[in-house]
Amino acid sequence: MAESVYKVIEIIGTSSESWEKAAEAAVKTASKSVKDLRIAEVVEMDLQIENGKVTCYRTKLSVSFKYQGKD
Protein backbone atom coordinates (compact mmCIF):
# COMPACT_ATOMS: atom_id res chain seq x y z
CA MET A 1 0.00 0.00 0.00
CA ALA A 2 1.35 3.42 -0.95
CA GLU A 3 1.94 5.95 1.79
CA SER A 4 -0.60 8.75 2.09
CA VAL A 5 -0.84 12.06 3.91
CA TYR A 6 -4.06 13.61 5.11
CA LYS A 7 -4.88 17.16 6.21
CA VAL A 8 -7.48 17.87 8.89
CA ILE A 9 -9.66 20.99 9.05
CA GLU A 10 -12.56 22.05 11.25
CA ILE A 11 -15.87 23.14 9.77
CA ILE A 12 -19.21 24.12 11.33
CA GLY A 13 -22.61 23.50 9.78
CA THR A 14 -25.96 24.91 10.87
CA SER A 15 -29.56 23.78 10.51
CA SER A 16 -32.92 24.81 11.85
CA GLU A 17 -33.93 21.12 11.97
CA SER A 18 -31.23 18.92 13.57
CA TRP A 19 -27.56 18.33 14.36
CA GLU A 20 -27.45 15.66 11.64
CA LYS A 21 -28.67 18.10 8.99
CA ALA A 22 -26.14 20.65 10.24
CA ALA A 23 -23.36 18.08 9.74
CA GLU A 24 -24.67 17.22 6.27
CA ALA A 25 -24.76 20.89 5.30
CA ALA A 26 -21.16 21.36 6.43
CA VAL A 27 -19.90 18.35 4.46
CA LYS A 28 -21.94 19.22 1.36
CA THR A 29 -20.62 22.78 1.30
CA ALA A 30 -17.01 21.81 2.06
CA SER A 31 -17.02 19.16 -0.67
CA LYS A 32 -17.58 21.89 -3.28
CA SER A 33 -14.14 23.38 -2.62
CA VAL A 34 -12.17 20.62 -0.86
CA LYS A 35 -11.51 17.50 -2.90
CA ASP A 36 -11.28 13.93 -1.68
CA LEU A 37 -12.95 14.30 1.73
CA ARG A 38 -12.42 11.10 3.71
CA ILE A 39 -13.54 11.12 7.33
CA ALA A 40 -15.61 13.51 9.45
CA GLU A 41 -15.62 13.35 13.23
CA VAL A 42 -18.16 15.26 15.31
CA VAL A 43 -16.18 17.48 17.67
CA GLU A 44 -18.95 19.53 19.26
CA MET A 45 -22.67 20.13 19.02
CA ASP A 46 -24.49 23.17 20.32
CA LEU A 47 -27.65 25.11 19.66
CA GLN A 48 -29.10 28.59 19.78
CA ILE A 49 -32.11 29.34 21.94
CA GLU A 50 -34.46 32.29 21.57
CA ASN A 51 -37.47 32.87 23.80
CA GLY A 52 -37.13 29.37 25.25
CA LYS A 53 -37.13 27.65 21.84
CA VAL A 54 -34.34 26.07 19.83
CA THR A 55 -33.75 28.15 16.70
CA CYS A 56 -30.53 26.69 15.29
CA TYR A 57 -28.49 23.51 15.62
CA ARG A 58 -24.71 23.75 15.07
CA THR A 59 -22.34 20.84 14.49
CA LYS A 60 -18.57 21.27 14.48
CA LEU A 61 -16.71 18.62 12.47
CA SER A 62 -13.08 17.67 12.16
CA VAL A 63 -12.76 16.62 8.49
CA SER A 64 -9.83 14.92 6.79
CA PHE A 65 -8.94 14.87 3.12
CA LYS A 66 -6.08 13.40 1.15
CA TYR A 67 -3.22 15.87 0.76
CA GLN A 68 -2.21 16.34 -2.86
CA GLY A 69 1.28 17.85 -2.84
CA LYS A 70 3.07 19.04 -5.95
CA ASP A 71 5.76 16.78 -7.38
N, C-alpha and C positions, 0 to 999 in steps of 0.2 A: 504494500500500500504506500502510495506517495505521501510525503509529508505535506501538511497543510497548516495554514495560519488563519486564525479568525480574529476579527475585531468585534468588540462589544460596545454598544451604545445604549443610552437610556432614552426612552420615548414615553410620552403620556398621551393617552386617548381619553376622550370624554363621550358621555352618552346621557341622554335624559331617561333611558330605559333600564340599563343594567351595567354591572362591571364587565360582564362578558362582551357586550356590544361595544363598550369603551375600548377593550383590548383589541377587538376586531377592527375598529376604526383606526387605531394606532398602527396596526400591522398593515392594513390596506393602504393607508396613506404613505407609510414609510417605504413600502414595496414599489411605489412609483418612482422613487429616486435612489433607493439603495438596492443593489442587485444581489441576488443569491442569499436572501435571508434564510437562516437555518433553524435557530432555536430562540424561543421567547420564554423568559421566566418572569412571572409576576413578582415584582419587588414590593409594591405597596398598593393598597386600595383605600380611597377615601371618597367622601361625598360632600356636596354642598347642601346646606339646609336653609330654607327661607320660610319664615312664618310657621315653623314646626313641620314643614314638609320637605322631603328630599327633592331637590331640583336638578342635581347633576351628579352622575357617578364618574369617578376618575380612576383609571388604572395605569400605574407606572410599570413599564416593562423594561427588562434588560434583554436586548436583542443582539444575537450574533449573526455575522455574515462572513463569508469566505473573503479573505483579503486577497486582492488581485494586484500584486506589485508589478512594477515595470521591469522587464528583463534588461 
